[in-house]
Amino acid sequence: MRNSLRSCIKGLNSGNDTILNAVYSSTQEGAFDVENVLLYNVGSNGFGHLCNNGLHFERRMVLPPEVQIELMKPPMHYHLYSVVSKDTKFNYWKKGRNLACWADIPCIPLRGEIKPHSIWCAMKNGFVEVNNDHPSLYGIQIKVKAPIGTTINLASIVKPVLDGIISSFHTHNGSDIIELSERLAKLLGENEQTMEKMLMDTQMNILGKRNLLHKFGQNIQWNPADNTCVTADILFDNSKEDGGWFLSGELFKVEQSDKKNDVQKQNLLY
């Protein structure tokens, strides 16, 4: 299946004002990251030609639709990939109350081996407006601003960017706090006390206290609640004349919509 998907995805074409739309549908419950299912498990490099301007992904808690081929048993999982206008409205989820918003927070260039800790630190040091509410499911919209002419494959960086941003809306539960602060300080070139304070800070604690990161060999591994992020938009703007990279966005509550998406059935992969 993976090779078939890769082959079909390669045949999709994008335009100057299009983004990649990826949808996963299943009634099976479980704690998993939808971006892993839709992008990384297939191979993020294969999406590079489709998401120069942006990408949208979402998880639907519905049965997969009927298909035109004979199967041994009813399908349990469904992937849909399409190329759509960046102005397309998505109706699987309704945007609810804003939980947080931020604008033009400076960040490192989003190239190569991006790690969540750099994005987390940028968010913690930036100005973020917060409504302290704890959603069961949420969505996120992100705009990445970059210098004129910059090109990136958003599919290859969406995981560390999401992990870093979402982690900034948690408070660590204190597990191994001394050693984790030391490791984080070395990675970021900061002092340990600052890292401990940022990990334990509650001002942006929208998504709750948890074991936010843990030791992983000699490194660290982040553990945000990104499995409850059911819809995400990441747009790319490479028209910034004065250079630098910046992050803007919103975190918000969602509700299931009673509408159905009527995107024309062209350039779709099932």
N, C-alpha and C positions, 0 to 999 in steps of 0.2 A: 504493500500500500504506500509506503513512504516513497519508494522510487517512482511509482505512478504519479503521486502528487507532485513530486519534484519536476517530473517531465512536463506535466500539464501547466504547472506554475510558470515554467520557463517560457511557455507559449503565450502567456498573457502580455498585453501591451499597456503601457501607461502613457499619460500625456502631461502637458505642462501644468494642468490644474486638477490632476487626479491624485487620489490616495489609495492605499491598499485597505480593503475591508475584509476582515477575517472573523468568522462566527463559529463558535462551537456549541452544539446542541446535544443535550442528554438529560435524562431524568435521574441518572445515577448521582448519588451524593458522594462527597469525599472532599478532603482538603488538598486541592491541587491548584497550581497557578495556570490560568487559562492561556497566558502568553507562552508558557512552556509547551502546552499541548498544541497550540496553533502554529507557533513559530520555531521554537528551538528544537522540538522533537522532529520536525520536518527538515530543519537545516536553515538557519537564518540567512546564510549567504545567498540562498536561492531567491530571496525576496528583494534583493538590493535594487533591481531595476523597477520595482513597483512602488517603493515607498520613499522616493527622493523628496516628496513634498509632505508626506505624513502617512500615518496609518491609524486605523480604528480597529479595535477588537472587542468582542463581547461574548459572554457566556449566557446561553438561554437554557432555562430549566423546563424544557419541553421535549416531547418525543421527537426523534428524527422524522422527517417527512418520508412519504412513500417514494420508492425509487423505481426506475423503469427496467431494472434487471432482476433476475431471479436470485434470491438469497436462500441460504440454508436455514436461516432463522431471522426474525425481525431485527433490524439494525438497532444498536444501542448507542452509537456515537455518530455524530455528523459534523463534518467540516465543510464550511463554505468559504470560498475565496473569490473576491470580485474586485474589479477596478472601478471606482466610482468618483464622481466629482467631489472635491474637498468641501463643497457646500451641501452635500447630501445630508438630509435629516434622517436620523436613525430612531426607530420607533419601538424597539424591543424593550427599552427601559425609558422611564420618564425621569428627568432630572428633578430632584427635590431640593430641599434646603441646602444652601451652601454651608459647608463646615469649615472651610479654610480657603484663603486666596492669597496669592503672592505675585509680585511683578518684578521682572528684571533683576533677579538675584544672580550675581556673578558666579560662574562655575568654571571648572577646568574645561579645556577643549574635549569634546566628546568623540574621541578617536582612540583607536587601539584598545588596549586592555583597561577599560574603564572599570573602576571598582565602586561598590555602593558607598564605602566610607567617605569618599570625596564628595559625593552628592549629598549625603546625610549632613556632613559638616557645613557645606554651603547653605543648606536649608536652615540649619540651626543658627548660623551666623547672620542669616538674612532677616528681613522684616516679613512676617507672616501674620495676617489677620485670622483669628481663630474664633469659632463658635464651639464651645466645649459641649459636644454631644457625642454619644457613642452609638454609631450606626451598626446594624447587623450586616447590611450590604451597602456598598458605596461605589461611586464612579469617580473618575479623575480625568481632567483635561490639562494637557501640558503643551506649552509652546516653547520650542528651542530656538533661540536667536543666535545667529552666527555671522562671521564676517562675510562680505560680498564674495560670491563665487565658491563658497565652501560646499562640498558635497559629502554626504555620509549615508550609510545604510542604517536607517532607523531600526530595522528589525534586529540588527546585531547589538544595539546598545539599549534597547528598551528594557531589558531585564535589570541591569545594574542601575539604570536611571529610576525605574519604578521602585526597586528595592530601597534605594537611598532615600527617595522622597517619602515613601510610605513609612520607612523606619523613623523618619523625623517626627512622625505623629504618634509615636509610642514612647512610653517610659520603660526603661529596663527594670527588671524585678530585683536587681542587686546581686544576682548569682555571679560569683567569681569577679566581682567588680574591680578589685585591685589589679589582678593580672590582665583583665580585659582592657582596663584603662591604660595600662602600660603598653600593651600591644597596639592599641589604637593610637596612642601618642606617638609611637615610633613610626607608624604608617603615615601619619599626617604632619609630623614635625611640630607637634604641640606638646604642652606639658600634661602630666598625668592628672593633676587636679582639675584642669579645665575639662578634660575628657570625661572624668567621673561626674562632674557637675552637669555636663551636657547630656550624658546618658540617663541620669536620674532626674533631670528637669521635668516638671509636670505642666508647664505653660502650654505646650502644644499636644498634650496627651488626649487626642481625639479618639484614637483607636485602642487605647487601653494599655495597662501595664502587662508585660510578659517577659519571658526569657528572650530578649530582643537579639542578643548575639551570644555566641558561645565559642569556646576554644575549638580550633580545627587544625590539628597538628600543631605547628608553630605559628599559625595564623589565626584569623577569626572568621566566623561565618554568621551572616545576618539571618534573622528569622522574623521578618515582618508578617503581618496578617494580610498578605497580598492575595490569598486564596478567596477572600471575601470582596475583592475588587472585581466586579462583574462587567464593567464597561470602561474603556479608556480611549481617549483621543490623544495622539501625539502629533503635533504639526511642526513643520520645520520652516524657518524663515531665514534665508541667507542673504538678506539685503542690508545688514547693519553696516553702515559706512565707517563708523569710528572703531571698528574691531571689537574683539572680546566675545565671549560666550555668555548667554544669560538664560535663565529659566523663569517662566511665568506659568501660572496655572490655578486650578481650582480643584478642591476635593468636595464632594457633595453626596447627599443621600440619594438613593434611587428607589423607584417603585416599578413593578412590572406594569407594562402598558397593555391595554386591551386592544391596541392597534396592531396591525401586521405590517411588516416592511414590504413595500411594493417596488423595490428596486427591480428594474427591468432585467429579465433573465438573459443577459448577455455578459460574456466574459466571466461566467460563473464556473466554479469547480465544486462538485459534490463528492 
